[in-house]
Amino acid sequence: MKRWWIAWVALLGLASAAMADPLGMLADRWKWWESPRIRKEVGLTDAQVEKIRNLVRSRREEMIDLKAVLEKRALVLSDEVEREDFDLQSAISAAEDFQMARSQLEKARLRLILEIRQVLTKDQFLRLRALRKETRRRILERRAQRPRFTEPSEMR
């Protein structure tokens, strides 16, 4: 039961992260605006790249602090769920604190994404979105071509 609870919380966290980053533009994971290929294909100007850099720099400390709070809340939640003298109310309170911390981090990430989106023209935004879709398609194709691990019982 306890492991199920932890797995559920982790899955919920992954789902919300995916929803909060519809274009794969999370600035704290990949500096796509620094890629010469993407800059060229999207048509980013040096001024736009500098604006994006400044936006990311201005949000960096906030993101670090929010991530740290989330990690601490996750530890507290895990401890509450794993306690031998399990207390439902304490676990629910810890889960609510965890959800609030995650929500604050996702709001900050989404705010940054929207600020970056504001730097782009409509055409650039559409090109960036198309690039992301194409990249995802290629990744999925490569994954499908990889040899799959087969169980020894299936090898006969």
C-alpha positions in Angstrom: 0.0 0.0 0.0 2.8 2.4 0.9 4.7 1.8 -2.3 1.6 2.3 -4.3 1.1 5.7 -2.7 4.7 6.8 -3.5 4.3 5.5 -7.1 1.0 7.4 -7.4 2.6 10.6 -6.2 5.6 10.3 -8.5 3.3 9.5 -11.5 1.1 12.5 -10.7 4.3 14.7 -10.6 5.4 13.5 -14.0 2.0 14.1 -15.5 1.8 17.6 -14.3 5.3 18.4 -15.5 4.3 17.2 -19.0 1.2 19.3 -19.0 3.0 22.4 -17.7 5.5 22.2 -20.6 3.4 21.8 -23.7 6.3 22.8 -26.1 9.2 21.1 -24.4 10.7 24.5 -23.7 11.6 24.1 -20.0 14.6 26.5 -19.8 16.1 24.7 -16.8 16.5 21.4 -18.8 17.8 22.4 -22.2 19.0 25.8 -23.5 17.4 25.3 -27.0 17.9 29.0 -27.9 21.7 28.4 -27.7 21.6 25.7 -30.4 22.9 27.1 -33.7 20.6 24.7 -35.7 17.5 25.8 -33.8 18.5 29.5 -33.9 18.8 29.2 -37.6 15.7 27.1 -38.3 13.5 29.3 -36.0 15.1 32.5 -37.1 16.1 33.8 -33.7 17.9 37.1 -33.7 20.8 37.9 -31.4 18.6 40.3 -29.5 15.9 37.6 -28.9 18.5 35.2 -27.7 19.8 37.8 -25.3 16.3 38.5 -24.0 15.7 34.8 -23.4 19.1 34.5 -21.6 18.2 37.4 -19.4 14.7 35.9 -18.6 16.3 32.6 -17.6 19.0 34.3 -15.5 16.4 36.4 -13.7 14.4 33.3 -12.8 17.3 30.9 -12.0 17.5 31.5 -8.2 13.7 31.2 -7.8 13.7 27.9 -9.7 16.5 26.5 -7.5 14.7 27.5 -4.3 11.4 26.1 -5.5 13.0 22.8 -6.5 14.7 22.6 -3.1 11.4 23.1 -1.3 9.8 20.4 -3.5 12.5 18.0 -2.7 12.2 18.6 1.0 8.4 18.2 0.8 8.9 14.9 -1.0 11.2 13.6 1.7 8.7 14.6 4.4 5.9 12.8 2.4 8.0 9.7 2.0 8.8 9.6 5.7 5.2 10.0 6.6 4.1 7.2 4.3 6.8 4.9 5.5 6.4 5.5 9.2 5.6 2.4 11.2 3.0 4.3 13.3 1.3 5.6 10.1 -1.0 8.5 10.7 -3.4 9.2 7.8 -3.9 12.9 8.7 -0.1 13.5 8.8 0.4 11.8 5.5 -2.5 13.8 3.9 -1.0 17.0 5.3 2.4 16.1 3.9 0.9 15.2 0.5 -0.9 18.6 0.4 2.3 20.4 1.2 4.1 18.4 -1.5 1.3 19.2 -4.0 1.5 22.9 -3.1 5.3 23.0 -3.6 5.0 21.2 -6.9 2.3 23.6 -8.0 4.4 26.6 -7.2 7.4 25.2 -9.1 5.2 24.4 -12.2 3.6 27.9 -12.1 7.1 29.4 -12.1 8.2 27.2 -15.0 5.1 28.0 -16.9 5.5 31.7 -16.3 9.0 31.5 -17.7 7.8 29.6 -20.7 5.1 32.2 -21.4 7.6 35.0 -21.0 9.9 33.3 -23.5 7.0 32.7 -25.8 6.3 36.5 -25.7 9.8 37.1 -27.1 9.0 35.0 -30.2 7.0 36.1 -33.2 4.0 34.0 -34.2 6.0 32.5 -37.1 8.9 31.6 -34.9 6.6 30.0 -32.3 5.0 27.8 -35.0 8.5 26.8 -36.4 9.7 25.9 -32.9 6.6 23.9 -32.3 7.0 22.1 -35.6 10.7 21.4 -34.8 9.7 19.8 -31.5 7.1 17.6 -33.2 9.6 16.4 -35.8 12.2 15.8 -33.1 9.7 13.7 -31.1 8.8 11.7 -34.2 12.4 10.9 -34.9 13.1 9.9 -31.3 10.1 7.5 -31.4 11.2 6.0 -34.7 14.7 5.4 -33.3 13.2 3.8 -30.2 11.0 1.5 -32.3 14.1 0.4 -34.3 16.1 -0.6 -31.3 16.2 -4.3 -30.5 13.9 -5.2 -27.7 15.0 -7.3 -24.7 13.3 -10.6 -24.8 12.8 -12.9 -21.9 14.7 -16.2 -22.0 11.4 -18.1 -22.2 10.5 -16.1 -25.4 13.8 -17.1 -27.1 12.8 -20.6 -27.9 
